[in-house]
Amino acid sequence: MCRNIRPLNNFEPPATGEEIEAAALQYVRKVGGATRPSKANEAAYALAVDRVAAATRDLLDSLVTTAPPKDREVEAAKARARAQARYA
């Protein structure tokens, strides 16, 4: 599940709300132990996703770095190359 959580800091353009929400959802699913919560737990999961996403936004907004921003396409190409080497 958590393999889908990607680093979101120091990219140009910055992480989108969708990316932050997706990471929060993956985290909550992993911690909660279910990819689909029961009806009784849906509200708790939704609240947790909102709170984790807000904390993630706060974290990303407060981080400081002197490194140049990373390019998403270059990083994606590196990941594909690593996967190809791993599974080839």
Buried (B, 14 or more C-beta within 10 A) or exposed (E): EEEEBBEBEBBEEEBEEEBBBBBBBBBBBBEBEEEEBEEEEEEEBEEBBEEBBEEBBEEBEEEEEEEEEBEEEEEEEEEEEEEEEEEE
